[in-house]
Amino acid sequence: MNSELPAGAENPFLSDRKPRIMDIPVNVQVVLGNKRLPMAALFNLSRGSVIEFDKKVGEPVDLLANERLIARGEIQITDDGRLSISITEIVSSAA
């Protein structure tokens, strides 16, 4: 059985489902930095405690979709004071 489509033909499976796929919710996170701490350090945290992360101010942050790295970018602040990210690099799926 030949399952190939004729040249120029659109795959009906993909075209019929693309709108539904685009509606699936994806959890998006921005990672400012990482730090590994012993459990005792977590229990000793209190108001005013400071945790130093591995990234410096101005370094790109990681953008994750469903816990998978998809891009990097720079933190920005919107006119109404919200945090946002300006994408500077798209990470290939092979990475």
Buried (B, 14 or more C-beta within 10 A) or exposed (E): EEEEEEEEEEEEEEEEEEEEEEEEEEEEEBEEEEEEEEEEEEEEEEEEEEEEEEBEEEEBBBBBEEEEEBBBBEBEEEEEEEEEBEEEEEBEEEE
